[in-house]
Amino acid sequence: MKLKNVFLLVALMALWGFNFSVIKLGTNEIDPLVLTALRFTFAVFPVIFFIKRPEVKWRYLFGYGVSFGVGVWGMTTLSIYAGLSVGMASLLLDMSVVSSLLVGWLCLNETITRHKLCGAGLALFGLLLIMLSKGGSVTVQGVILVLVASVFWSVNGLIVKRANTQSVFAFNVWAMMFAPLPLLVLAMLSHGVQAVTLLPERFNGWALFSIVFQAYPTTLLGYWFWNKMMMTYSMSSVAPMTLLVPVFGILGGYWFYGEVVSFNEVMAAGFILLGLFIGQMKAKPSLNVNLADGV
């Protein structure tokens, strides 16, 4: 991976990490699923009227839109609303690193090297340390929701690979068109029609800021670049970069909401960064581990 792209990905991970704090800001004002629906509505309209539909099958656009909108961010926003701390939500979403390695191997015939296995192992050890620490707020419902979201994150990468489009920005915008309606339906099924009908009286400047921040720099700019990297490099090479997101997520939770960062969490962040570094190292051909061969 080019050094320039590595630095840009790190900056993107910082943006995504702090975005969890912005999500919590929005859930304090309006229904979490309505908040997510508005995020994607703002991201799509009116931009979609100025962008030609990418030459991919509709099923890829629909699949990505629902998986990304409802599966990843609908569930993640719900997990924060359910009491999971900002730092812990950003951390547990990163479990997608493990599932992405498996998806890349099972569905795309990508080779998993020992470096990547070792890096993933160190990162998972870091995740375990944070889960065992006393810092941060954890709820069973919140943990389940964000773990579901982490699986959908890996599904997103697979859909992008299968779609095989070079029009990444157009793909993002047209796919996200399918996210708002399912989110609104799910909001009414989960929290009643008042989740939508009470929106005018609950909507304020903080809600608008949360929506705009999520829609433009985080979603349109961020995921355009992310999917471009997914198309350029292997899934198992790009996915470990998301290990940086919880580091910035924990910092954001501490700075904006006073979430306590324990010594164990600091140690865990070190293991995560070390795992990321090892996972990005280039392995010699002799060190490649192809799990299909039972090695």
C-alpha positions as CSV (number, residue, x, y, z in Angstrom):
1,M,0.0,0.0,0.0
2,K,1.3,3.5,-0.9
3,L,2.4,5.6,2.0
4,K,0.1,8.4,0.9
5,N,-2.9,6.1,1.1
6,V,-1.8,4.9,4.5
7,F,-1.8,8.4,5.9
8,L,-5.1,9.2,4.3
9,L,-6.6,6.1,5.7
10,V,-5.4,7.1,9.2
11,A,-7.0,10.5,8.8
12,L,-10.2,8.8,7.8
13,M,-10.1,6.5,10.8
14,A,-9.8,9.6,13.0
15,L,-12.9,11.1,11.3
16,W,-14.8,7.8,11.8
17,G,-13.7,7.5,15.4
18,F,-14.9,10.9,16.4
19,N,-18.1,10.3,14.4
20,F,-19.3,8.0,17.2
21,S,-19.4,11.0,19.6
22,V,-21.4,12.9,17.0
23,I,-23.9,10.0,16.7
24,K,-24.4,10.0,20.5
25,L,-25.1,13.8,20.2
26,G,-27.9,13.1,17.8
27,T,-29.4,10.2,19.7
28,N,-29.8,12.5,22.7
29,E,-32.2,14.6,20.6
30,I,-34.2,12.3,18.2
31,D,-34.9,8.6,17.6
32,P,-31.7,6.7,16.7
33,L,-33.2,5.0,13.6
34,V,-34.8,8.2,12.4
35,L,-31.4,10.0,12.9
36,T,-29.7,7.3,10.7
37,A,-32.5,7.6,8.1
38,L,-32.0,11.4,7.9
39,R,-28.2,10.9,7.7
40,F,-28.6,8.9,4.5
41,T,-31.4,11.1,3.1
42,F,-29.1,14.1,3.4
43,A,-26.2,12.1,1.9
44,V,-28.2,11.1,-1.2
45,F,-30.4,14.1,-2.0
46,P,-29.9,16.2,-4.0
47,V,-26.5,14.8,-5.0
48,I,-28.1,11.7,-6.7
49,F,-29.7,14.0,-9.4
50,F,-26.3,15.0,-10.7
51,I,-24.6,11.6,-10.7
52,K,-25.2,9.0,-13.4
53,R,-26.1,5.5,-12.0
54,P,-23.1,3.2,-12.1
55,E,-23.3,0.3,-14.5
56,V,-23.8,-2.4,-11.9
57,K,-26.8,-4.7,-11.3
58,W,-29.6,-3.3,-9.1
59,R,-29.2,-6.1,-6.6
60,Y,-25.7,-4.8,-5.6
61,L,-27.0,-1.3,-5.1
62,F,-30.0,-2.6,-3.0
63,G,-27.9,-5.1,-1.1
64,Y,-25.2,-2.5,-0.2
65,G,-27.7,0.2,0.7
66,V,-29.7,-2.0,3.1
67,S,-26.6,-3.7,4.6
68,F,-24.7,-0.4,5.0
69,G,-27.6,1.7,6.2
70,V,-29.6,-0.7,8.3
71,G,-27.1,-3.4,9.1
72,V,-24.1,-1.3,10.0
73,W,-25.2,2.1,11.0
74,G,-28.8,1.4,12.1
75,M,-27.6,-1.2,14.5
76,T,-24.6,0.8,15.7
77,T,-26.7,3.9,16.4
78,L,-29.2,1.7,18.2
79,S,-26.3,0.2,20.3
80,I,-25.3,3.7,21.5
81,Y,-28.9,4.5,22.2
82,A,-29.1,1.3,24.2
83,G,-26.4,2.5,26.6
84,L,-23.2,1.3,25.0
85,S,-20.4,3.9,25.5
86,V,-19.0,5.7,22.5
87,G,-15.6,4.1,23.0
88,M,-17.0,0.6,23.4
89,A,-19.2,0.9,20.3
90,S,-16.3,2.0,18.1
91,L,-14.2,-0.8,19.6
92,L,-16.7,-3.7,19.1
93,L,-17.6,-2.6,15.6
94,D,-14.0,-3.4,14.8
95,M,-14.7,-7.1,15.3
96,S,-15.4,-6.8,11.5
97,V,-11.6,-7.2,11.1
98,V,-11.9,-10.9,11.9
99,S,-15.0,-11.5,9.8
100,S,-13.5,-9.6,6.9
101,L,-10.5,-12.0,6.9
102,L,-12.8,-14.9,6.8
103,V,-15.1,-13.4,4.1
104,G,-12.1,-12.5,1.9
105,W,-10.8,-16.1,2.2
106,L,-14.1,-17.9,1.8
107,C,-15.7,-15.8,-0.9
108,L,-12.9,-14.1,-2.7
109,N,-10.1,-16.7,-2.4
110,E,-7.8,-14.2,-0.7
111,T,-4.7,-15.6,1.0
112,I,-4.3,-15.0,4.7
113,T,-0.6,-14.5,5.7
114,R,0.9,-15.3,9.0
115,H,1.6,-11.6,9.5
116,K,-2.2,-10.9,9.2
117,L,-3.1,-13.8,11.5
118,C,-0.6,-12.6,14.1
119,G,-1.7,-9.0,13.7
120,A,-5.4,-10.0,14.1
121,G,-4.5,-12.1,17.1
122,L,-2.8,-9.1,18.9
123,A,-5.7,-6.8,18.0
124,L,-8.2,-9.3,19.4
125,F,-6.1,-9.5,22.6
126,G,-6.3,-5.7,22.8
127,L,-10.1,-5.9,22.3
128,L,-10.3,-8.5,25.0
129,L,-8.4,-6.3,27.5
130,I,-10.8,-3.4,26.9
131,M,-13.8,-5.7,27.3
132,L,-12.5,-6.9,30.6
133,S,-11.6,-3.4,31.8
134,K,-13.8,-1.4,34.1
135,G,-13.7,1.7,31.8
136,G,-16.7,2.4,29.5
137,S,-20.3,1.5,29.8
138,V,-21.5,-1.9,28.5
139,T,-25.0,-3.2,28.1
140,V,-25.9,-6.7,26.8
141,Q,-28.4,-5.2,24.2
142,G,-25.8,-2.7,23.0
143,V,-23.1,-5.3,22.6
144,I,-25.3,-7.6,20.6
145,L,-26.5,-4.8,18.3
146,V,-22.9,-3.6,17.5
147,L,-21.6,-7.1,17.0
148,V,-24.4,-7.6,14.4
149,A,-23.3,-4.4,12.8
150,S,-19.7,-5.6,12.6
151,V,-20.8,-8.7,10.6
152,F,-22.6,-6.4,8.1
153,W,-19.5,-4.3,7.7
154,S,-17.7,-7.4,6.3
155,V,-20.7,-8.1,4.0
156,N,-20.4,-4.5,2.7
157,G,-16.8,-5.2,1.6
158,L,-17.9,-8.4,-0.2
159,I,-20.7,-6.6,-2.1
160,V,-18.3,-3.9,-3.3
161,K,-15.9,-6.5,-4.6
162,R,-18.7,-8.4,-6.3
163,A,-20.1,-5.2,-7.9
164,N,-16.6,-4.5,-9.3
165,T,-17.3,-0.9,-10.3
166,Q,-14.8,1.9,-10.8
167,S,-17.6,4.5,-10.2
168,V,-17.2,4.2,-6.4
169,F,-18.7,7.6,-5.5
170,A,-21.8,7.0,-7.7
171,F,-22.1,3.5,-6.3
172,N,-22.2,4.8,-2.8
173,V,-24.8,7.5,-3.5
174,W,-27.1,5.3,-5.5
175,A,-26.9,2.4,-3.0
176,M,-27.6,4.6,0.0
177,M,-30.9,5.6,-1.7
178,F,-32.2,2.3,-0.4
179,A,-31.3,2.9,3.2
180,P,-33.8,5.6,4.5
181,L,-37.1,3.9,3.9
182,P,-36.2,0.5,5.7
183,L,-34.8,2.6,8.6
184,L,-38.0,4.6,9.0
185,V,-40.1,1.4,8.8
186,L,-37.9,-0.2,11.4
187,A,-38.1,2.9,13.6
188,M,-41.9,2.8,13.6
189,L,-42.0,-1.0,14.3
190,S,-39.5,-0.6,17.1
191,H,-40.6,2.6,18.8
192,G,-44.0,3.3,17.3
193,V,-45.2,5.9,14.8
194,Q,-44.3,8.7,17.3
195,A,-40.7,8.1,16.4
196,V,-41.5,9.9,13.2
197,T,-44.5,12.1,14.2
198,L,-42.6,13.7,17.1
199,L,-39.6,14.6,14.9
200,P,-40.7,18.3,14.2
201,E,-40.8,19.2,17.8
202,R,-37.6,17.4,18.8
203,F,-35.5,18.5,15.9
204,N,-33.0,21.2,16.8
205,G,-29.6,22.6,16.0
206,W,-27.6,19.7,17.6
207,A,-29.6,17.1,15.7
208,L,-29.0,19.0,12.5
209,F,-25.3,19.2,13.2
210,S,-25.2,15.4,13.9
211,I,-27.0,14.6,10.7
212,V,-24.9,16.9,8.5
213,F,-21.6,15.7,10.0
214,Q,-22.6,12.1,9.4
215,A,-23.9,12.7,5.9
216,Y,-21.2,14.7,4.3
217,P,-17.6,14.3,5.6
218,T,-18.2,10.9,7.3
219,T,-20.4,9.2,4.7
220,L,-20.0,10.8,1.3
221,L,-16.3,11.6,1.5
222,G,-15.3,8.9,3.9
223,Y,-16.9,5.9,2.3
224,W,-16.1,7.0,-1.2
225,F,-12.4,6.9,-0.3
226,W,-12.8,3.7,1.7
227,N,-14.5,1.8,-1.1
228,K,-11.9,3.1,-3.5
229,M,-9.2,1.5,-1.3
230,M,-11.3,-1.7,-1.1
231,M,-11.2,-1.9,-4.9
232,T,-7.5,-1.1,-5.1
233,Y,-6.2,-3.4,-2.4
234,S,-7.2,-6.8,-0.9
235,M,-10.0,-6.8,1.7
236,S,-7.6,-8.4,4.2
237,S,-5.1,-5.6,3.7
238,V,-7.5,-2.6,4.0
239,A,-9.8,-4.0,6.8
240,P,-7.1,-4.0,9.6
241,M,-6.9,-0.2,9.2
242,T,-10.2,0.1,11.0
243,L,-8.4,-1.0,14.2
244,L,-7.5,2.6,14.5
245,V,-11.2,3.7,14.7
246,P,-11.7,2.6,18.4
247,V,-8.5,4.5,19.4
248,F,-10.0,7.7,18.2
249,G,-13.5,6.6,19.4
250,I,-12.2,6.2,22.9
251,L,-10.5,9.6,22.8
252,G,-13.6,11.2,21.5
253,G,-15.7,9.6,24.3
254,Y,-13.2,10.9,26.9
255,W,-13.0,14.4,25.5
256,F,-16.6,15.0,24.8
257,Y,-18.5,12.9,27.3
258,G,-15.9,12.3,30.1
259,E,-15.8,8.5,29.5
260,V,-13.1,7.1,31.6
261,V,-10.0,5.6,29.9
262,S,-8.5,3.0,32.2
263,F,-4.9,1.9,32.2
264,N,-6.0,-1.4,30.6
265,E,-7.6,0.5,27.8
266,V,-4.4,2.4,27.1
267,M,-2.5,-1.0,27.0
268,A,-5.1,-2.4,24.8
269,A,-4.8,0.5,22.3
270,G,-1.1,-0.3,22.2
271,F,-1.8,-3.9,21.3
272,I,-4.3,-2.8,18.6
273,L,-1.7,-0.5,17.0
274,L,1.0,-3.2,17.1
275,G,-1.4,-5.7,15.5
276,L,-2.2,-3.1,12.8
277,F,1.4,-2.6,12.1
278,I,2.2,-6.3,11.9
279,G,-0.9,-7.0,9.8
280,Q,0.3,-4.4,7.2
281,M,3.8,-5.8,6.9
282,K,4.6,-7.5,3.6
283,A,5.2,-11.2,4.0
284,K,7.6,-13.3,1.9
285,P,5.8,-15.8,-0.4
286,S,7.1,-18.7,1.8
287,L,5.2,-17.3,4.8
288,N,1.8,-17.2,3.1
289,V,-0.8,-19.3,4.9
290,N,-3.6,-20.6,2.7
291,L,-6.3,-21.9,5.1
292,A,-7.8,-23.8,2.2
293,D,-4.7,-26.1,2.4
294,G,-5.2,-26.7,6.1
295,V,-2.0,-25.0,7.1
